[in-house]
């Protein structure tokens, strides 16, 4: 594994997945392929009770690779990225994200697919895709389900970033800790109290049951969002200008078409 590190704890009942590309833990094709490989392996691990995601260093993830959002790469990138969400849906093992620093774009979408999000005070959450002239398919579906339509629209249409405290107030984050060390200690205690005493099999049924509606919405609408993104959005001048301007480190010149 080049861009993630995986280790098991508590008699293989908890798996920790560390996003680690040495920079902003960008979800590029390599990292997504590695995550998919690991997710596929979970189907054979009956004892697994919890998947924990975290980012190495000071940030959780800057999001998906902007370079791979270019028109010629977008279809393949979205197909691979969205498969991660379908896989987590099907595995139905409880998942938890521990967030420090930036948790943006595709990084926040991965966290949204988790059942629990814990953060420290450095955490910042946002879906800035609209600033680049595009939109985030999974977040467009998951955010309204998680925090309600009004709060989701505030994030998705403005592209603004919110603090850990604001994220907790919105219901997005379960708990905020003073720093990363305190978060690690707090999450460990939480896992021992709330996850380890439970049946791995029964936990999966609990996840399937509580997510019956959300999984239905995801399964039916994510393919539509993917089709809209590739077949319509990426045919517009502004979506391509937004991606190009970001990569060229300049302000976009919108043509509004």
C-alpha positions as CSV (number, residue, x, y, z in Angstrom):
1,X,0.0,0.0,0.0
2,X,1.5,3.3,-1.1
3,X,-1.1,5.8,0.1
4,X,-3.0,4.2,3.0
5,X,-1.9,2.2,6.0
6,X,-4.1,-0.4,7.5
7,X,-3.9,-2.0,11.0
8,X,-6.2,-4.1,13.1
9,X,-6.9,-3.9,16.8
10,X,-9.0,-5.6,19.5
11,X,-8.6,-9.1,18.1
12,X,-9.2,-7.9,14.5
13,X,-12.6,-6.4,15.4
14,X,-11.5,-2.8,14.7
15,X,-9.6,-1.8,11.5
16,X,-7.8,1.6,11.3
17,X,-7.3,3.0,7.9
18,X,-4.8,5.9,7.7
19,X,-5.0,8.1,4.7
20,X,-1.3,8.9,4.1
21,X,0.1,10.5,0.9
22,X,2.6,12.7,2.6
23,X,0.7,15.9,1.7
24,X,-3.0,16.6,2.1
25,X,-4.1,13.0,1.9
26,X,-5.7,13.6,-1.5
27,X,-8.1,10.9,-2.7
28,X,-6.5,10.2,-6.1
29,X,-6.8,7.1,-8.3
30,X,-4.1,5.2,-6.4
31,X,-5.6,5.9,-3.0
32,X,-9.1,5.0,-4.2
33,X,-7.9,1.8,-5.7
34,X,-6.1,0.9,-2.4
35,X,-9.3,1.7,-0.4
36,X,-11.4,-0.5,-2.7
37,X,-8.9,-3.4,-2.3
38,X,-9.2,-3.2,1.5
39,X,-13.0,-2.8,1.4
40,X,-13.3,-5.9,-0.7
41,X,-11.3,-7.8,1.9
42,X,-13.8,-6.9,4.6
43,X,-16.4,-9.2,3.2
44,X,-14.4,-12.2,4.6
45,X,-13.9,-10.7,8.1
46,X,-17.0,-11.7,10.1
47,X,-15.4,-10.5,13.3
48,X,-15.1,-6.9,12.1
49,X,-17.1,-4.4,14.2
50,X,-15.8,-1.0,13.2
51,X,-13.9,0.8,10.4
52,X,-12.0,3.9,11.5
53,X,-10.7,6.5,9.0
54,X,-8.2,9.2,9.8
55,X,-5.6,11.3,8.0
56,X,-1.9,11.2,8.7
57,X,-0.4,14.6,9.7
58,X,-2.4,17.7,10.4
59,X,-5.2,17.2,7.9
60,X,-7.9,14.5,7.3
61,X,-8.0,15.1,3.5
62,X,-8.0,17.9,1.1
63,X,-10.4,15.9,-1.1
64,X,-10.3,14.2,-4.4
65,X,-7.6,15.0,-7.0
66,X,-8.6,18.2,-9.0
67,X,-6.3,17.0,-11.8
68,X,-8.5,13.9,-12.1
69,X,-11.6,16.0,-12.3
70,X,-10.6,17.2,-15.8
71,X,-13.1,16.4,-18.5
72,X,-11.1,13.5,-19.9
73,X,-10.7,11.8,-16.5
74,X,-14.0,12.7,-14.8
75,X,-16.1,9.7,-15.9
76,X,-13.5,7.1,-14.8
77,X,-12.7,9.0,-11.5
78,X,-16.3,9.2,-10.5
79,X,-17.0,5.6,-11.3
80,X,-14.1,4.5,-9.1
81,X,-14.9,7.0,-6.3
82,X,-18.6,6.2,-6.2
83,X,-17.9,2.4,-6.0
84,X,-16.3,3.1,-2.6
85,X,-19.7,4.4,-1.4
86,X,-21.5,1.4,-2.8
87,X,-19.0,-0.9,-1.1
88,X,-19.3,0.7,2.3
89,X,-23.1,0.5,1.8
90,X,-22.9,-3.2,1.1
91,X,-20.3,-4.1,3.8
92,X,-22.6,-2.3,6.4
93,X,-19.9,-2.4,9.1
94,X,-20.1,0.6,11.4
95,X,-17.6,3.3,10.3
96,X,-16.1,6.2,12.2
97,X,-14.0,9.2,11.0
98,X,-11.5,11.0,13.2
99,X,-11.0,14.5,11.8
100,X,-8.2,16.9,12.3
101,X,-7.5,19.9,10.1
102,X,-9.0,20.1,6.6
103,X,-11.8,17.7,5.7
104,X,-12.9,19.0,2.3
105,X,-14.6,17.8,-0.8
106,X,-14.2,14.0,-1.4
107,X,-12.6,13.8,2.1
108,X,-15.8,15.1,3.7
109,X,-17.8,12.8,1.5
110,X,-15.9,9.8,2.8
111,X,-16.5,11.0,6.4
112,X,-20.2,11.5,5.5
113,X,-20.5,7.9,4.6
114,X,-19.4,7.0,8.2
115,X,-21.9,6.5,11.0
116,X,-19.9,8.7,13.4
117,X,-17.6,11.7,13.0
118,X,-15.3,12.8,15.8
119,X,-13.2,15.9,15.5
120,X,-10.7,18.1,17.3
121,X,-10.8,21.9,17.4
122,X,-8.5,22.2,14.3
123,X,-11.1,20.5,12.1
124,X,-12.6,22.4,9.2
125,X,-15.4,20.9,7.0
126,X,-16.6,22.0,3.6
127,X,-17.7,21.1,0.1
128,X,-15.9,23.7,-2.0
129,X,-16.7,22.2,-5.4
130,X,-19.0,25.0,-6.4
131,X,-16.0,27.4,-6.2
132,X,-14.5,25.3,-9.0
133,X,-17.7,25.4,-11.0
134,X,-18.7,21.8,-10.2
135,X,-20.8,19.9,-7.6
136,X,-20.1,16.9,-5.3
137,X,-22.5,14.0,-6.2
138,X,-22.2,11.9,-3.0
139,X,-22.4,15.0,-0.7
140,X,-25.4,16.3,-2.6
141,X,-27.3,13.2,-1.5
142,X,-25.7,12.4,1.8
143,X,-25.5,15.9,3.4
144,X,-29.3,16.5,3.3
145,X,-29.9,13.0,4.8
146,X,-27.4,13.7,7.6
147,X,-28.1,17.3,8.6
148,X,-31.3,18.4,6.8
149,X,-31.9,20.2,3.5
150,X,-31.5,23.8,4.7
151,X,-28.1,23.2,6.4
152,X,-26.9,21.1,3.5
153,X,-27.9,23.7,0.9
154,X,-25.9,26.3,2.9
155,X,-22.7,24.3,2.5
156,X,-23.3,22.9,-1.0
157,X,-24.4,26.1,-2.7
158,X,-22.0,28.5,-1.0
159,X,-19.0,26.2,-0.8
160,X,-18.1,27.7,2.5
161,X,-16.0,26.0,5.2
162,X,-17.2,25.6,8.8
163,X,-15.4,24.9,12.1
164,X,-15.6,21.8,14.2
165,X,-17.9,23.6,16.6
166,X,-20.3,24.7,13.8
167,X,-20.2,21.1,12.5
168,X,-21.2,19.8,15.9
169,X,-24.0,22.3,16.2
170,X,-25.4,21.2,12.8
171,X,-25.4,17.6,13.9
172,X,-22.6,16.6,11.5
173,X,-20.0,15.9,14.2
174,X,-20.7,13.7,17.3
175,X,-18.1,15.2,19.6
176,X,-15.3,17.8,19.5
177,X,-12.0,17.3,21.4
178,X,-9.4,19.9,22.4
179,X,-6.7,18.3,20.3
180,X,-5.7,15.2,18.3
181,X,-4.3,13.4,21.3
182,X,-7.4,14.0,23.3
183,X,-9.5,12.8,20.4
184,X,-7.5,9.6,20.0
185,X,-8.0,8.9,23.7
186,X,-11.6,9.8,23.7
187,X,-12.4,7.7,20.7
188,X,-10.6,4.7,22.1
189,X,-12.8,4.9,25.3
190,X,-15.9,5.3,23.2
191,X,-15.1,2.2,21.1
192,X,-14.4,0.1,24.2
193,X,-17.7,1.2,25.7
194,X,-20.0,1.3,22.7
195,X,-18.7,-1.1,20.0
196,X,-16.6,-3.8,21.4
197,X,-19.3,-5.4,23.7
198,X,-21.6,-5.8,20.7
199,X,-22.1,-8.7,18.2
200,X,-20.3,-8.0,14.9
201,X,-23.2,-9.6,13.0
202,X,-25.9,-7.7,14.9
203,X,-24.0,-4.4,14.3
204,X,-24.2,-4.9,10.6
205,X,-28.0,-5.5,10.8
206,X,-28.3,-2.3,12.9
207,X,-26.4,-0.3,10.3
208,X,-28.6,-1.8,7.5
209,X,-31.8,-1.0,9.4
210,X,-31.0,2.6,10.4
211,X,-29.7,3.3,6.9
212,X,-32.6,1.7,5.0
213,X,-33.8,5.0,3.7
214,X,-30.4,6.6,3.2
215,X,-29.1,3.6,1.3
216,X,-32.2,3.6,-0.9
217,X,-31.7,7.3,-1.7
218,X,-28.0,6.8,-2.4
219,X,-28.5,3.7,-4.6
220,X,-31.2,5.5,-6.7
221,X,-29.8,9.0,-7.0
222,X,-26.0,8.7,-7.0
223,X,-26.1,7.1,-10.5
224,X,-28.2,10.1,-11.6
225,X,-25.8,12.6,-10.1
226,X,-22.9,10.8,-11.8
227,X,-24.7,11.0,-15.1
228,X,-25.5,14.6,-14.7
229,X,-21.9,15.4,-13.8
230,X,-20.3,13.6,-16.7
231,X,-23.0,14.1,-19.4
232,X,-24.2,17.6,-18.6
233,X,-22.0,19.6,-16.2
234,X,-18.6,18.6,-17.8
235,X,-20.0,19.7,-21.2
236,X,-20.3,23.3,-20.0
237,X,-17.6,25.9,-20.4
238,X,-17.6,27.0,-16.8
239,X,-17.1,23.6,-15.3
240,X,-14.0,23.1,-17.4
241,X,-12.8,26.7,-16.7
242,X,-13.2,26.2,-13.0
243,X,-11.0,23.1,-13.0
244,X,-8.4,24.7,-15.3
245,X,-8.2,27.9,-13.4
246,X,-7.6,26.0,-10.1
247,X,-4.8,24.0,-11.7
248,X,-3.3,27.1,-13.3
249,X,-3.6,29.0,-10.0
250,X,-5.6,31.9,-11.4
251,X,-9.1,33.4,-10.9
252,X,-11.8,31.8,-13.1
253,X,-13.4,33.7,-15.9
254,X,-17.0,32.6,-16.0
255,X,-19.0,32.7,-19.2
256,X,-22.1,31.6,-17.4
257,X,-22.6,28.7,-19.8
